[in-house]
Amino acid sequence: MGDDQLGEALEGSDVVIIPAGVPRKPGMTRDDLFNINAGIVKALSTAIAKHCPNALVNMISNPVNSTVPIAAEVFKKAGTYDEKKLFGVTTLDVVRAKTFYAGKAGVPVTEVNVPVVGGHAGITILPLFSQATPPSNSLSQEDIVALTKRTQDGGTEVVEAKAGKGSATLSMAYAGAVFAHACLKGLNGVPDVVECSFVQSTVTELPFFASKVRLGKNGVEEVFGLGELSDFEKQGLENLKGELKASIEKGIKFAHGN
């Protein structure tokens, strides 16, 4: 119920999920949430470093592209940072990409998988439909472009539909539960648990990047590369780097400045 109960709530946690903060309203980008949510994330990260420094941290609070770097800097300052234990939850992008792909390709969504890489806002969200399973021959290039845009704008679509009454909640709760469950399976030693997540990474030149990650007893066991990309995806990758780099740097700067 407040800072005085925070330590007790965190004590001994194996996994901490952070959805705290304010949602978007129509016309707002995720970055518009920065000033409020960044402060909340900084305070919670400080408490995690103190009370459960070994917990896996699932960051949901937007803008994820900046809040994950904020948490990393707070943990570094406290001397508790372990890059294997900090995750930006991008699962909702995967859920959306799978749902839209399944609808267009006419296959059951439960059988579909689509890797989504990059970040968690607008053009930084890059679904790799060329790697979707099961593969579909029925999708045109125009379909792929439209599916990509709808995945990138999925959150905004919900914000506008709710007309000021909030942002995605049930779909985010579902996606957050999927990812948290995957973390728990990894901690319990279940083999080959793979999910996409925004983590510290050497996959590109950027310090954080979302790609497929194998989860295990230490959190991140392996960060997978991007695999083979279509020309459209290669272009999307180049297009997203500038914005993602700026968002990461904005988070780092906030962590040091406040």
Disulfide bonds with the S-S distance in Angstrom:
none
